């Protein structure tokens, strides 16, 4: 089985509205935090009450990865670690998702990113935050470059198997580059298999296209996921560009897909 996840406009109310739209409760709540935000906020507390698992990205803003790795922000990280431990419920954490999109002049190199990741995770573990699992979230094109030319390679951002519980990936289907679900996510699946890790589709979505095309895309996605047992969760990114109710057929197909028993998994 697979766990259904969603990001819906970033508020508890929007998330509740999305659940009402699809006719079921979601298992994973995709969330985003800035460097000075508390990781465990109102959304995570609501998830705890309702039995959802938060999947939280913590972005370093203008804080250089080198300074994190050097220990200059240990107090900040330790404070977050204590809150995570006190949360005492399952939570999936990702540090600075899609790091390959950032400028090395501001944040640092891939090696700096990996060093910062290890420092953060070690601090969480020392604090006893055993409820926290980790997910490395990269763009789908970065996994694609694993076996081809290009400067961005997933291996460069790999901090080591001890520090990663889930390989994770963001990818979208757009009108100007219409791709199947397999086109978008198979490279990341191959990478997860290479490192013997489960995979989370941390963000996915599709634009509408011609009549019925998005609905067909959802059906194709469902077939692909059912044949990939390494995928443990798939999180839809719901915004104005990727609304599931962009057409009646899109909404009805998505609802039929995620209300099937196969989508009753959990992280």
TASULBEL-V886073 format. One record per backbone hydrogen bond with DSSP energy under -1.0 kcal/mol. CO is the residue of the C=O (numbers start at 1). NH is the residue of the N-H. Records with the same first field share a line. If there is no record, write none. Layout:
CO: NH ; NH
This chain:
2: 265
3: 234
4: 27 ; 28
5: 236
6: 30
7: 238
8: 11
11: 15
12: 16
13: 17
14: 18
15: 19
16: 20
17: 21
18: 22
19: 23 ; 24
27: 53
28: 6
29: 55
31: 57
33: 59
34: 37
39: 41
41: 45
42: 46
43: 47
44: 48
45: 49
46: 50
47: 52
53: 29
54: 92
55: 31
56: 94
57: 33
58: 96
60: 63
64: 68
65: 69
66: 70
67: 72
68: 71
71: 74
73: 77
74: 78
75: 79
76: 80
77: 81
78: 82
79: 83
80: 84
81: 85
82: 86
83: 87
91: 133
92: 56
93: 135
94: 58
98: 101
99: 102
103: 106 ; 107
107: 65
109: 113
110: 114
111: 115
112: 116
113: 117
114: 118
115: 119
116: 120
117: 121
118: 122
119: 123
120: 124
121: 125
122: 126
123: 127
124: 129
125: 128
128: 130
129: 132
131: 91
133: 93
134: 165 ; 166
136: 168
137: 98
138: 170
139: 143
140: 144
141: 145
142: 154
143: 146
145: 148
153: 156
154: 157
155: 158
160: 163
166: 136
167: 200
168: 138
169: 202 ; 203
170: 140
173: 207
174: 177
177: 174
180: 184
181: 185
182: 186
185: 189
186: 190
187: 191
188: 192
189: 193
190: 194
191: 195
192: 197
198: 167
199: 232
200: 169 ; 202
201: 235
203: 171
204: 237
205: 173
210: 213
212: 216
213: 217
214: 218
215: 219
216: 220
217: 221
218: 222
219: 223
220: 224
221: 225
222: 226
225: 228
228: 231
230: 199
232: 3
233: 201
234: 5
235: 204
236: 7
247: 251
248: 252
249: 253
250: 254
251: 255
252: 256
253: 257
254: 258
255: 259
257: 260
260: 263
261: 264
262: 2
